[in-house]
Amino acid sequence: MRTLKYLLALLLIISCAIACKNEASKIEESTSESWKLEFKKKLSEYGHRNWILIVDKAFPLQNSTGIVTIDTHQDLLKVLDYTLSQIDSSSHVKPLIYTDKELNYISKEQVENIGDYRAALLKSIGKYQPQSMLHDSVFVNIDKASKLFKVLVLKTDEVIPYSSVFIQLDCKYWTTEKENNLRTNMRFHP
């Protein structure tokens, strides 16, 4: 009888533990999905000259009203791939991609899996012809942009230094060439 009580108590504890774990997974899942909903809303509002930053865990919270930060609690490359797929499927914007120049100089002795990260990053952004800039230059550009335009920071759980990716949104349906032609026509036909 005593063994049966212990067995029932043990089954009750196990059932509660499984239920709690399942509930925790649902909360984590809904949190991981909630950033996507917020991002989609922002993307539909954002346009030419807005920025989207997909940043590592140590990226500082900015003291600017033009910068909105969402903590995704996700892997940087997953957030990047999702972000780019949403931008690509939009009708109004395309990405201009920048990475930290310092990322190219990190050695395997400093960060063991840096080669794997750089290869995976290139696979994600290679087709966009990314440019690199010094990390401090990023802050200068973002500071300027945030005074006039909104900047969305998607913070990730990545702990590789200089792994952040910076996306300046550009107009998808109006090219630089079209703009130059328009300005030339305006000059010659006032």
Backbone hydrogen bonds in HBPLUS format (Angstrom, degrees):
<---DONOR---> <-ACCEPTOR-->    atom                        ^
c    i                          cat <-CA-CA->   ^        H-A-AA   ^      H-
h    n   atom  resd res      DA  || num        DHA   H-A  angle D-A-AA Bond
n    s   type  num  typ     dist DA aas  dist angle  dist       angle   num
A0005-LYS N   A0001-MET O   3.05 MM   4  6.42 151.7  2.13 147.6 154.4     1
A0006-TYR N   A0002-ARG O   3.04 MM   4  6.36 160.9  2.07 149.9 154.7     2
A0007-LEU N   A0003-THR O   2.87 MM   4  6.05 155.6  1.93 146.2 153.6     3
A0008-LEU N   A0004-LEU O   2.87 MM   4  6.09 158.1  1.92 148.0 153.8     4
A0009-ALA N   A0005-LYS O   2.85 MM   4  6.05 158.9  1.90 148.4 154.7     5
A0010-LEU N   A0006-TYR O   2.83 MM   4  6.00 156.3  1.89 146.7 153.5     6
A0011-LEU N   A0007-LEU O   2.91 MM   4  6.14 157.9  1.96 147.3 153.2     7
A0012-LEU N   A0008-LEU O   2.92 MM   4  6.14 153.1  1.99 146.5 153.9     8
A0013-ILE N   A0009-ALA O   2.97 MM   4  6.24 156.4  2.03 148.3 154.4     9
A0014-ILE N   A0010-LEU O   2.94 MM   4  6.17 162.9  1.97 152.2 156.9    10
A0015-SER N   A0011-LEU O   2.89 MM   4  6.03 160.2  1.93 146.8 152.5    11
A0016-CYS N   A0012-LEU O   2.97 MM   4  6.17 158.1  2.02 146.2 152.0    12
A0017-ALA N   A0013-ILE O   2.91 MM   4  6.12 156.7  1.97 148.0 154.8    13
A0018-ILE N   A0014-ILE O   2.94 MM   4  6.18 159.1  1.98 152.5 157.5    14
A0019-ALA N   A0015-SER O   2.95 MM   4  6.14 162.5  1.98 147.8 153.0    15
A0020-CYS N   A0016-CYS O   2.87 MM   4  6.05 159.7  1.91 150.3 155.8    16
A0021-LYS N   A0017-ALA O   2.94 MM   4  6.10 157.3  1.99 145.2 151.7    17
A0022-ASN N   A0018-ILE O   2.88 MM   4  6.10 160.5  1.91 152.5 157.7    18
A0023-GLU N   A0019-ALA O   2.93 MM   4  6.12 155.4  1.99 145.9 152.8    19
A0024-ALA N   A0020-CYS O   2.84 MM   4  6.06 155.4  1.90 148.3 155.2    20
A0025-SER N   A0021-LYS O   2.92 MM   4  6.17 151.7  2.01 145.8 153.5    21
A0026-LYS N   A0022-ASN O   2.99 MM   4  6.28 151.5  2.08 143.8 151.4    22
A0027-ILE N   A0023-GLU O   2.97 MM   4  6.27 156.7  2.02 148.9 154.8    23
A0028-GLU N   A0024-ALA O   2.91 MM   4  6.12 165.0  1.93 150.2 154.4    24
A0029-GLU N   A0025-SER O   2.77 MM   4  5.92 157.2  1.82 147.1 154.2    25
A0030-SER N   A0026-LYS O   2.82 MM   4  6.03 161.4  1.86 149.1 153.9    26
A0031-THR N   A0027-ILE O   2.87 MM   4  6.06 151.1  1.95 147.5 156.0    27
A0032-SER N   A0028-GLU O   2.82 MM   4  6.05 156.0  1.88 147.3 154.2    28
A0033-GLU N   A0029-GLU O   2.94 MM   4  6.15 138.2  2.12 142.5 154.1    29
A0034-SER N   A0030-SER O   2.81 MM   4  5.87 135.7  2.00 137.4 149.6    30
A0036-LYS N   A0033-GLU O   3.06 MM   3  5.23 123.5  2.39  99.2 113.6    31
A0037-LEU N   A0033-GLU O   3.22 MM   4  6.64 150.5  2.32 149.8 157.4    32
A0038-GLU N   A0034-SER O   3.10 MM   4  6.37 164.5  2.13 150.9 154.6    33
A0039-PHE N   A0035-TRP O   2.79 MM   4  5.95 154.5  1.86 145.2 153.2    34
A0040-LYS N   A0036-LYS O   2.88 MM   4  6.07 164.4  1.91 149.6 153.2    35
A0041-LYS N   A0037-LEU O   3.17 MM   4  6.39 156.7  2.22 145.4 151.0    36
A0042-LYS N   A0038-GLU O   3.04 MM   4  6.32 161.7  2.07 148.7 153.7    37
A0043-LEU N   A0039-PHE O   2.78 MM   4  6.02 164.5  1.80 161.6 166.1    38
A0044-SER N   A0040-LYS O   3.10 MM   4  6.30 154.4  2.17 143.8 149.5    39
A0045-GLU N   A0041-LYS O   3.26 MM   4  6.54 137.6  2.46 138.7 149.8    40
A0045-GLU N   A0042-LYS O   2.96 MM   3  5.06 128.6  2.23  99.4 113.8    41
A0046-TYR N   A0042-LYS O   2.77 MM   4  5.94 146.1  1.88 155.2 166.4    42
A0050-ASN N   A0047-GLY O   3.02 MM   3  5.78 163.3  2.05 144.1 146.0    43
A0049-ARG N   A0169-LEU O   2.92 MM 120  5.46 166.5  1.93 148.1 143.8    44
A0169-LEU N   A0050-ASN O   2.80 MM 119  5.48 174.2  1.81 167.6 168.5    45
A0152-LEU N   A0051-TRP O   2.91 MM 101  6.21 168.6  1.93 148.9 149.5    46
A0052-ILE N   A0167-ILE O   2.76 MM 115  5.05 157.0  1.81 148.9 156.8    47
A0167-ILE N   A0052-ILE O   2.79 MM 115  5.05 158.4  1.83 151.4 157.2    48
A0053-LEU N   A0152-LEU O   2.73 MM  99  6.14 163.3  1.76 161.5 167.3    49
A0154-LEU N   A0053-LEU O   2.64 MM 101  5.89 177.0  1.64 178.7 177.7    50
A0054-ILE N   A0165-VAL O   2.82 MM 111  5.21 171.7  1.82 166.6 168.0    51
A0165-VAL N   A0054-ILE O   2.81 MM 111  5.21 163.6  1.83 153.6 158.5    52
A0055-VAL N   A0154-LEU O   3.02 MM  99  6.20 155.4  2.08 142.2 150.0    53
A0156-THR N   A0055-VAL O   2.98 MM 101  5.97 146.4  2.10 149.9 158.3    54
A0059-PHE N   A0056-ASP O   3.18 MM   3  5.67 165.7  2.20 116.7 121.0    55
A0057-LYS N   A0158-GLU O   2.81 MM 101  5.45 177.1  1.81 155.3 156.2    56
A0067-ILE N   A0064-SER O   3.36 MM   3  5.62 168.3  2.37 108.2 111.3    57
A0151-VAL N   A0066-GLY O   2.81 MM  85  6.11 151.4  1.89 161.1 163.9    58
A0068-VAL N   A0151-VAL O   2.83 MM  83  6.20 163.9  1.85 168.8 174.3    59
A0153-VAL N   A0068-VAL O   2.71 MM  85  6.00 168.4  1.73 165.5 168.1    60
A0070-ILE N   A0153-VAL O   2.80 MM  83  6.17 161.8  1.84 172.7 179.1    61
A0155-LYS N   A0070-ILE O   2.84 MM  85  6.03 152.2  1.92 149.6 157.8    62
A0072-THR N   A0155-LYS O   2.84 MM  83  5.81 161.7  1.88 156.9 160.8    63
A0157-ASP N   A0074-GLN O   2.83 MM  83  5.62 167.2  1.85 157.8 157.8    64
A0079-VAL N   A0075-ASP O   3.06 MM   4  6.35 160.9  2.10 156.5 162.0    65
A0080-LEU N   A0076-LEU O   2.82 MM   4  6.03 160.7  1.85 155.5 161.7    66
A0081-ASP N   A0077-LEU O   2.91 MM   4  6.03 166.4  1.93 145.1 148.5    67
A0082-TYR N   A0078-LYS O   3.00 MM   4  6.15 161.8  2.04 146.8 151.9    68
A0083-THR N   A0079-VAL O   2.87 MM   4  5.99 164.2  1.89 150.5 155.5    69
A0084-LEU N   A0080-LEU O   2.87 MM   4  6.08 168.3  1.89 158.9 161.5    70
A0085-SER N   A0081-ASP O   2.98 MM   4  6.10 153.3  2.06 142.7 150.2    71
A0086-GLN N   A0082-TYR O   3.02 MM   4  6.29 152.2  2.10 149.5 156.7    72
A0087-ILE N   A0083-THR O   2.95 MM   4  6.24 157.6  2.00 150.9 157.6    73
A0088-ASP N   A0084-LEU O   2.80 MM   4  5.92 166.8  1.82 150.8 155.0    74
A0089-SER N   A0085-SER O   3.08 MM   4  6.18 144.0  2.21 135.7 144.5    75
A0090-SER N   A0087-ILE O   3.04 MM   3  5.16 154.5  2.11 105.0 113.1    76
A0172-LYS N   A0092-HIS O   3.04 MM  80  5.17 170.7  2.05 114.8 116.1    77
A0094-LYS N   A0170-ASP O   2.82 MM  76  5.26 148.2  1.92 141.8 149.4    78
A0170-ASP N   A0094-LYS O   2.86 MM  76  5.26 158.9  1.91 158.1 163.7    79
A0096-LEU N   A0168-GLN O   2.87 MM  72  5.08 142.7  2.01 145.9 157.6    80
A0168-GLN N   A0096-LEU O   2.87 MM  72  5.08 164.5  1.89 155.4 155.0    81
A0131-GLN N   A0097-ILE O   2.91 MM  34  6.33 160.5  1.95 148.1 151.9    82
A0098-TYR N   A0166-PHE O   2.79 MM  68  5.02 151.8  1.87 151.6 159.7    83
A0166-PHE N   A0098-TYR O   2.87 MM  68  5.02 177.8  1.87 156.2 156.6    84
A0099-THR N   A0131-GLN O   2.85 MM  32  6.37 142.6  1.99 146.1 157.9    85
A0133-MET N   A0099-THR O   2.92 MM  34  6.37 151.8  2.00 163.6 172.3    86
A0103-LEU N   A0100-ASP O   3.18 MM   3  5.67 149.9  2.27 110.2 117.6    87
A0101-LYS N   A0133-MET O   2.79 MM  32  4.90 156.0  1.85 122.8 124.9    88
A0104-ASN N   A0101-LYS O   3.14 MM   3  5.93 148.5  2.24 121.0 126.7    89
A0105-TYR N   A0102-GLU O   2.93 MM   3  5.38 157.9  1.98 115.5 122.8    90
A0110-GLN N   A0107-SER O   3.03 MM   3  5.22 132.9  2.26  98.7 111.4    91
A0111-VAL N   A0107-SER O   2.99 MM   4  6.34 163.4  2.02 155.9 160.1    92
A0114-ILE N   A0111-VAL O   3.11 MM   3  5.43 156.6  2.17 127.3 124.7    93
A0117-TYR N   A0113-ASN O   3.08 MM   4  6.39 160.4  2.12 153.4 159.3    94
A0118-ARG N   A0114-ILE O   2.90 MM   4  6.10 169.7  1.91 155.9 158.2    95
A0119-ALA N   A0115-GLY O   3.01 MM   4  6.16 158.8  2.06 146.3 152.2    96
A0120-ALA N   A0116-ASP O   2.96 MM   4  6.16 162.0  1.99 150.0 154.8    97
A0121-LEU N   A0117-TYR O   2.81 MM   4  6.00 158.2  1.86 155.0 161.8    98
A0122-LEU N   A0118-ARG O   2.92 MM   4  6.08 162.3  1.95 148.0 152.6    99
A0123-LYS N   A0119-ALA O   3.02 MM   4  6.24 150.7  2.11 142.6 150.7   100
A0124-SER N   A0120-ALA O   3.12 MM   4  6.41 144.8  2.25 140.7 149.4   101
A0124-SER N   A0121-LEU O   3.01 MM   3  5.11 121.2  2.37  97.1 112.0   102
A0125-ILE N   A0121-LEU O   2.93 MM   4  6.22 153.9  2.00 155.7 163.3   103
A0126-GLY N   A0122-LEU O   2.68 MM   4  4.83 142.8  1.82 141.7 144.8   104
A0128-TYR N   A0125-ILE O   2.94 MM   3  5.57 158.1  1.99 123.1 130.3   105
A0129-GLN N   A0126-GLY O   3.28 MM   3  5.71 167.5  2.30 118.6 119.4   106
A0137-SER N   A0134-LEU O   2.89 MM   3  5.31 130.7  2.14 109.5 123.2   107
A0138-VAL N   A0135-HIS O   3.04 MM   3  5.27 132.1  2.27 101.9 114.5   108
A0140-VAL N   A0136-ASP O   3.34 MM   4  6.70 151.8  2.43 142.2 149.5   109
A0141-ASN N   A0137-SER O   2.97 MM   4  6.24 166.1  1.99 154.5 157.3   110
A0142-ILE N   A0138-VAL O   2.83 MM   4  6.03 163.7  1.86 157.5 162.6   111
A0143-ASP N   A0139-PHE O   2.88 MM   4  5.87 156.0  1.94 141.5 148.5   112
A0144-LYS N   A0140-VAL O   3.07 MM   4  6.30 163.6  2.10 149.4 153.1   113
A0145-ALA N   A0141-ASN O   2.93 MM   4  6.11 168.7  1.94 150.6 154.3   114
A0146-SER N   A0142-ILE O   2.84 MM   4  5.91 158.9  1.89 150.9 156.2   115
A0147-LYS N   A0144-LYS O   3.25 MM   3  5.60 151.7  2.34 106.5 114.6   116
A0148-LEU N   A0145-ALA O   3.13 MM   3  5.71 147.6  2.24 113.9 121.8   117
A0149-PHE N   A0145-ALA O   2.67 MM   4  5.51 165.8  1.69 169.0 172.1   118
A0179-GLU N   A0175-THR O   3.02 MM   4  6.31 156.8  2.08 146.3 153.0   119
A0180-ASN N   A0176-THR O   2.87 MM   4  6.12 159.4  1.91 152.7 157.9   120
A0181-ASN N   A0177-GLU O   2.96 MM   4  6.21 159.1  2.01 149.8 155.3   121
A0182-LEU N   A0178-LYS O   2.95 MM   4  6.15 157.2  2.00 147.5 153.8   122
A0183-ARG N   A0179-GLU O   2.97 MM   4  6.26 161.8  2.01 151.9 156.2   123
A0184-THR N   A0180-ASN O   2.93 MM   4  6.15 153.3  2.00 146.5 154.3   124
A0185-ASN N   A0181-ASN O   2.92 MM   4  6.14 162.9  1.95 151.6 155.9   125
A0186-MET N   A0182-LEU O   2.94 MM   4  6.19 152.1  2.02 148.0 156.1   126
A0187-ARG N   A0183-ARG O   3.03 MM   4  6.23 146.5  2.15 141.4 149.7   127
A0188-PHE N   A0184-THR O   3.08 MM   4  6.37 158.7  2.13 152.7 157.6   128
A0189-HIS N   A0185-ASN O   2.86 MM   4  5.74 130.5  2.11 142.3 154.4   129
